[in-house]
Every structure is written in structure tokens, then in C-alpha cells.
């Protein structure tokens, strides 16, 4: 039988994984492919984190543990959040196997059928999937290139209805690298209070910012403590993608419900990864600074290189590790252009439409790869464009 529930009818794979699989298939045929499609740091997990994880295994942290996470990790997360201006107690913190549970489970806990959820387009594809999984109605809000890929708050306000339950924001952004402006966050907080909706802020890239940029959190805005959900994790900053460790900060009553969902869905998060997470939060400031400096150099390289290619116009991103050039002048759809770059030039990237319809006319390249690889990719892209 192949009859499935309505809630999963529209679920699709993330574009990054689909392109990576196609790129790997080409590699198996002997093709040389430069991977710029998936947002995975090319750095090894920092040594102190690896050692803490191995020590935790040796110490027996391989058993069931509280669904919300170990108390000492939750306390450390709360302490660090407080240092960034949040008013957080350990009871506000829920640890999960990656950051995605911090997106999906709060939506399951808050959305009733027919509720509307505002979310960024282009944006991380899990947002729309999670809204639909929770039987909500996705309401895309365009990100505006001329505003540094920020929301147009006037347009966002027009989309608010009595059914608006929640708004999702992502700063720094995947796929654009844009950072939300503090004046926009203040206004969004005012709108949330006025219209009584929640705000979920995905801040997984909050440590990866450049040139003194400061990614303010909406959770620190007036009136947001009781209606904000802050999602974060260890994958991007600490090169811990495979460790599967994330967390979300939310009001205690919601945290209790989300912990129950975690209990019934996954049981708990691996104990040794949590102990490694404590080491990451306490011991890695020097390594983070070095990594951010290297990403900054890569960002400068790819931004300059893309802008030198006819038909490419690339804003220099303020955060994350993605370049999101405008390629509308080439007159080719984003999907076709990304496909041809892979098949004809050996450069794997993503179409802007992998992040929503408003991504048409853009491509996403990750610069979480070495500078030599970036230089080779730029040369191949330029040579390909010359053939058009």
C-alpha cells in the first residue's frame, strides 16, 4: 500500500542532500566535483571537544538520561545565554539531538490546524516542512535583497491575520548570510505583542559573524521573554554536525511540553555528546575566533570572485558561511543553472528555489570549504559563463 497521511504528502528532501547525492554519483564515475552545496564545516571538531566526548564514553555517559538534557549542560547554556542579554533559567532550556527538534517540536506544541505561521522565503526548507507537519498554514515572507535580505516589515505586517500563531526568523540567515537589523527586531517584537503571536528565532549561525557585526536576538527585546523560542546548536560553530547536539530556549511551560515530545520521539540525546557540548561552551573561544577569521577570508574571496563574473551580483554576507549571488541577468532559471554548473563545470551548488519560490534568480554557495577549492570553483564558474 502507498497511501499516506495528508501531513506528509508534501514533504520533500532538502535540496542540499539531493545535490550532494548527485555530485557523489558523478564522482563515482570519475568526475572531479568541488562541493559547495552542503553547509558542513570542513574543520575537524575541536580537540578539546573530541577529548571530552571520549572521556565521557569512558566514564559511562552512554545510558539513558533526562529527555530535556543533563542539568549541567542546561545550566551552562543558560549561563552563556544570560551573558548575551537573555533572562534564562535552566528550566527554560531543552536539549535535543541537533537543532531541528528545537524547530519541529515547539511547532507541534503550539500550532492548531489552520493556524498560520510566517516564515522567511528564501529560507531553510525545514521551516515550511515543520509548519505543514504540525497542520499549520505556511505564510512565506519575502526577504528583500536591497535591504540586506531582511524582511520588509510593512509587508510582513500586511500578512498578519487573527490566525497568525507564530513567526520564524533566522539571523544570520541560511541561505543569504544576512543579519536582522535591531530596529526590525524591535518592531517585530511590538507586532508580536500587539497581535499575540510567538516568534521562533533560529540563531544557529550567531557566532559566525564578520567585521564587527552583532546579531541581536529578539529574545532580548522588551516583552519577548514569554513569547520567544531561541533555537541554537553546536553543528556549525564547533564543527559538530555529526554529533547531533542542539538546544532551544523557551518559556518553562512550553519547555515541559517539548520535553515530553522529545521523550516519546527520541527518548533522549546521547549523554557523551552533551558532555562534549559543555567542553565546547567553556573551552573553545580561541578556536572559534580562528575559524571565524578563516571564514571571513573565504567570504571576501568568494564575494569578490563571484562579482567579477559577468551576470553575477553578490552582496558580501555579514554572517553564516553562504554566498547568495543574484544571477537573474544570465536569463536561466536557478534550477537549470545549478544543474548545469554541476554537470558541465563540476561545481556543486544549490538553486535559490531550494529555499523557496522567492529564491528564483539566485544561487547558494557554501564557503565552508578551503580557499584553494573556492579559487578553483570560481575559475570553473567563470569558464562556464563564458560559454553561455
N, C-alpha and C positions, 0 to 999 in steps of 0.2 A: 504494500500500500504506500502511496506517496501523497496522502492528504495531510496537510499540516495546519497548525493553528494560524489564525489571521495575524497574530502578533509577530510572527517570524517570516511572513510571506515576502517582505521587502528587505530582509537582512542580506547584505552583500559583504564580500570580503573587503578589507582595507586595500586600497589601490597599491600601497607600498608593498604588501606581501605578494600581490598578484604580479607586479612588475618584477620583484625580486625572483620569483619562481621562473618567470620567462627569461630573465637575464641568466639565471643559473643553468637553464636548459641550453641556452646559446653557448655558455661556457663549456658545457659537457660535449658540445660539438667542436670545441677547439677555438672558439671566438674569445678575443680579449675584451672584456667588458669592464668599464670604470663604473663602480657602484656609487650613485648619488641619489638613490631612491628612498632609502630607509633611514629613519632618524636614530641611528645607533652610534654612540661614540666609538671611535677607533682606538681610544686609550684602554689600557687594561685597568680593571678595578684597582684602586689604590692599595698599596701593600699593607698598610695598617688595617684596612678593612678585610682583606683576604685573610690575614693572620687572625683577626678577631673571629671571623667565621669558622676557621679551622679549629681554633681553641674552643669555641662554643660546641662544636661537634664532639671534641674530645671530652668536654665537661658534661655531656649528656643532654644538651639542649636540642634533642631530636624527637621529643614527645609532644603530645597534645598540650596546648596552652590556652589561656583565655581568648575567646573569639575577638575581643576588642584589641588584643595585643598585650604584651608584657607591660607591667606597670612602669618599670624603669625606662623603657623606650617612650612610652606615652608621656612620662614626666619630662624627659629630655626634649621631646618635640614641643611640649607646652612651654618649657623654659625658653627655647630658641624662638618660638613664635612671639612670646612676650617681649623678647629683646628687639623684635621688629615692629612693636607697637600694638600687638594684639592683646586682648584680655582673655587669657586661655587657662583653663584648668585641665589636668589630665582626663577628667571625665568628659571633656569636650573632644577628645582625640580618639579616633578609631583607626587602627592599623589594619591593612589588608595586603593580599598578595598582588602587589602592583597598585598603581593609582586608579585603574579602571573601575575596581569595585567602589571606590570613592565617588565615581561618577554615576554608576548604574544603580547602586543600592539606595542612595538618597532619593533618586528619582522614583524608584519603586515605592519608597516610603511616603512620598509626598503627592504624587500625581494620581488623580482620579480620571476615569475615562472621560475624554472630551476636554480636559484641561489643556491649555495652550502653554507652550514653552518657547521663549525667544532664544535664538542661538546664532552664533556668527556664521556667515557664509561669504567667503570660503572659511571653513573651519574643520577641526579634527572630526573625521567621519563618525566616530563613536558617539558623538553628541546626538545626532539625529537618530541613530540606531537605538540608543538607550531611551530616548523620548518615545519612540514608537513601541519599544518593548514594554514600556510602562503604560501603554494605551493612551499616551498623550498626543497632542497635535503639534507637530514641529512648525515653528514660525521663523523662517530664516530672516536675519537682519543683515543687509549687505555691509561689508567692510569697504571703506572708501579710500582708494589709493592716494588721492590728493590730500587726505587728512592723515597720512602715515598709516593707512589701513586701520583706522579707528572707526567706531560706529558713528553714523550721523544720528545724534541723539534726537533731533527733531523727527527724523523718520522712525526711529525706534519708538518714540512716544506715540506716534500715529498707529503703531501696531499693537499697542496695549489695549486689551479689552477686559470686560469683567471676568472672562475665563482665563486670563493670564495668571499662571501659577508660579512661574519661575523664569529667570533669565540666566543664560550661561554666558560667561565671558572667559577669555583666555589671554593672559598677558604675562610675559611675552607670548606672541602668537605662533602657533603652527597652523598654516604654512607661511605666514607673511613675515615673521620676525618683528612685527610692530608691538609697541608698548602702549597700553591705555594711558591717556592723559589724566592727571589728577583731577582736573576740572570736570572731565567726563564722568569719572568715578563718583565725584560728589553729586553731580546731577542725577546719575543713575540711582544712587542711594536715596535721594529725595523722591524719585519716581517710585522706587520700591516701597517706601514708606507710605506715599500718597495712595498708591493703588494696591497695597498689601500683597506683594509677591516676594518670593525668595530670590536670592542671587547666588549662583554657584560660580566660583572663580577658580579656574584651572591655572595653577601657578607652578606647574612642573618645571618651567624654564626660568624661574625667578632669580636664580643665582647666575645665569648665563646672560649677562648684560655688559654693554661696552660703552666706552667714552664717558663714564660717569653717569650713565642713565640710571634712574632709580624707578623700579617698578612698584609703585604704590599698590597696596592691597585694599580692595573695597571693604574687607573685614575690619579695617581700622577706621572707617568712616562713621560719622555720627549716626546712631540708630541701627547699625548693621549687625551688632553682636547677636541679636536674636533672630536674624533672617539671612545670615550669610553662611555658605558652606565653602570652605577653602580646601581645594584638592592639591596635593603635592606628593612627591615621592623621591626615590633615590636613583632611578634609572639614568637620567640624563646628566645630572651634576656629578655623580660619583661613578659613572660608567658601570652601573649595576643592573643593566637591562634584564639579564637572565636570573638575577637573584629574586625577582618578583617581590618588591617591597615598596609599599606606598602608604599614604595615610590621608585622612580628611579630618578637618576641624569643623565642628558644628555645635549647635545648642545641645545640651546634655540629653534632653528628652528625645531628640532625633537620633543622637548617637546611640541611645539604648535600643531604638528600633533597628537601626542599621546593623548593630552588633548581632541582633537576633537573625537578621537576614544572612549575615556572614556565617553565623553558626550553622544554619540549615543549608547554605550553599557550598561552603568550603571548609567548615569546621573551624580552622584557624590558619594563621600564617606561620610558616616554618620558623621554629624558635631560633635556630642558629643564624638565620638571615636577620632577625630582629637584633640579636646581639651585635652582629656586624654593623647594623644601622646605627647603633649607639656610638660605635667607634667612628663611623663616618661623620656624625654630627659633632663629635668632640675633637677630632684629631686631624682634620684634613683641610684646614684653611689655606695652608701654603700650597698644597696640590691644586686646590680649586683656583687659586689666583694664577698659577702657572697654566692651567688648562684654559682659563678664560683669555689669558694673553695670547695663547696659540690660536684659539678660535677667532679672536679679533684679527690676527694677521691673515687667517684664511678668509674671513669675511671681506677684508679690504681687497684681497687678491681676486676673489670671485666677483665681487661687485664691479671692480674696475675692469676686469676681463670681459664680463658679460656686456657692460656698457660700450665696449669697443667693438662689439659685433653688430653689424647692421641689422636693424629690426628689433634689437633687444634694448629695453629700458628698465634698469634695475635700481630701485631705491636701496640705499645702504641700510640693512636691518639693524635695529637697536638691541635686539636680544635673540635668544634661541640660537639655532645653527642652520637656518634655512635662508636661501635667497629665492625671491619670488618675482622674477622678471616679467614685465609686460611684453608680450610678443605679438600683439594684435597687428602690427604693421606687416608681418610676414604673410597674413592672409590665409593661414592654415589653422584648422581647429587645434585646440590644445591636445586633444587625444591623439590625433593623427601626427602632430609634431613630435610628441613624446615617443610614440611608437616608432617613427622613422629615425629619431635620434638613437634609439636603442638598436634597431635592426641595421641601419646604414652607417652609423657613426660609432656604435659600441659604447654609448653613454646612456646609462640607466637613470632616468629622472621621472617625475610624476606630472601628469596633466593637472592644471589647476582645477579642472572639473572633478578630479578625485576628491576634492574638498567642498563640492557643491556647485550648483549652476553658475553662481557668480564668480567662480574661478575660471570661466571661459576667457581665453586670451592671455593666460598666464601659465608658466611652468614652475615647478618647485624642484630646486636642487638642494640637497643637504651638503654642507661643507664640514660635516663630521668625518672627514677623510683627509689624507695628507696633502700638503701643498704641491708636491710633485704630481699627485693624481689630479688635483684641481687644474694645474697647468696643462696637463695632457688632455683633460676633458675640454678645456677652453679651446685648445687648438683644434680638436676634432669637431667641436660645435661650429667654430668659425669656418672650417673647411666644408662642412656640410651646408651651411647657409650660403656659401659661395656657389653651390651647385643649384640653388633654387632659381 
